[in-house]
Amino acid sequence: MDQELERAASLFDFDSVARLLQARVSVGGFTSLVDMLQVFPELRDRLSHGYDGRGSMAFKMLAKDRESGRVIVLAAMENCAAPPHLHRGGEFTVDFSGGLREHQWTAGSYTSGKPGERRSVKNWGVNTFHQPFTLDGKSWLGIYDQPAGLVAFDKMNRAELKRVFEMSLSIQPAPGSLPLFYELSDEEYRAQVAKELRLMMPPPAVAAG
């Protein structure tokens, strides 16, 4: 990471960080994750399959405040879904190349524009929950600022899971309804929420044999 970018990140100057990264993106953006890695080699720090077992995703932690949990992250995805997660403090994202999709029940606001422009943003409010993903054959590169970090789906507590499910019903009716809250164990409840919201979950583990 060059010195100017490192300094801007250390100050949590999100606008300057976005501007410096955007300067590396050519007109028209990228067509694949391979191309992104050529221009942003720092993304190789964390490169893996997508959460749903498909495609690839990568990210670079640019800044992190351990006290508040705030993070600024450069991320890329191709043919995959990110882990579903909760934003207790909201999230602000700028697209540099491509675009992400969201489930229809997702709360929050989104307006599209040319990659990197201020109107090409996603602005998620406090306690919003979502699972961004790319369409088949599509890729995305962007940067996000999370004032309080995130809580991954498998770390969300029971009350948070219940609130997320109830929120989804107010936006788009789910195909069914959860059994009574007290009838399920924590993990059963989590699995049922994933099913009702049609979350893209990891493939079942294959037993060694």
Secondary structure, 3 states (H helix, E strand, C coil): CCHHHHHHHHCCCHHHHHHHHHCCCCCCCCCCHHHHHHHCHHHHHEEEECCCCCCEEEEEEEEECCCCCCEEEEEEEECCECCCEEECCCEEEEEEEECCECCCCCCCEEECCCCCCCCCEEEECCCEEECCECCCCCEEEEEEEECCCCEEHHHCCHHHHHHHHHHHHHHCCCCCCCCCHHHCCHHHHHHHHHHHCCCCCCCCCCCCC
